[in-house]
Amino acid sequence: MTGDPTVIGLVPASWLWTLLGAVVYPLWLLAGVADVLVHWRDRIERHTGTHETMMHVAMCVQMGIPVLLVLFLDVTAPVFLIATVAVVVHGWTSWRDARFADRVRHIGPLEQKVHVVLDAVPWLALAVLALLHAPALAGLVGVGEADWRWRWREPAFAPWVLGSVVTSAIVFGLLPSLLELRRAWRTVHTL
């Protein structure tokens, strides 16, 4: 047996981790930055004040929670459940955000396409996580026994992986949204 187990006997787990870390995660960050740049170009703060940007910060936090859990903990039933709830809540918040914004400003084609990516990527990440950790999902849906223990990830990710994911999440995820909120806050208080 090799050191790289396969998923469903077909795909090496390392390929799925590479897909998640080198494609899905960077795509999500890139789409988030693109969204903030479109908002900056369109000066959304003049139309929506701080309300819309506060939802953007909330969505960053909603997705940051499962990212941190998966980085540091084994994916057992509670971690998978929290990740699933976070993705569902993120989807609901995104829908509320778009519904609110549509009432007060024009959402152009570029922003709509960026939103498609921002909405789809968390679901894709959850699907890949389900493939990588099928027993955690199976236990939640009653196919097997759920492991409700919390434990540190074994083996742990390399420090450079942890550092690059956390740093990129802050620099390209949370920071742009906080800067957008700051700009909106200033605009609201100068009007």
C-alpha positions, 0 to 999 in steps of 0.5 A: 500500500502506498502512503497516498490513499485513494478516494473511492479507489480512483483518485489519490487523496493528494490530488484532491488536496492539491485541487483544494489548495492550489485551485479552489482556494486561490480561485475563491481568494481571486474572486473575492479580490475581484469583487472588492475591486468591482465595488471600488470601481462602482463606489458601492458605498455611495449607494449602500452605505455600510450595510452591504460591506458589513455583509461582505465581512460577515461572509469572510468570517463565515468561510474563515471558520471552516478553513481554520477548522480544516487546517488545524483539526481532523475532519470528524462529524462536528467539523464537517457539520460546522463546515456545512452549516457555514457554507449554507449560511454563507449562501443565505448571506450572499443571497441577502446581500445580492437581494439588498444590493439589487434594490439600491444599485446596478449589479453589472455583468462582471460583478454577477460573474464574480458572484457566481464564483464566490457562491459556487466555490464554497460548495465545491470545496465542501464536495471535495472535503466530503470526498476526502473525509467520507466517513465524517459525512457518512456518520452524519447521514446515518450510513455509519457511526459518527465520530463526534470527537474533536482532535488536532489534525494528524498529521498536521499540515506543514508550517509553511502551508498553515502560514500561507493559507492563513496569511493569504486569507487575511491579505486577500480575503479579510483585509480587502473587505475591511478596507471596503467597510472602512471606505463605506464608514468614512463615506457615510460619516462625511455625508 
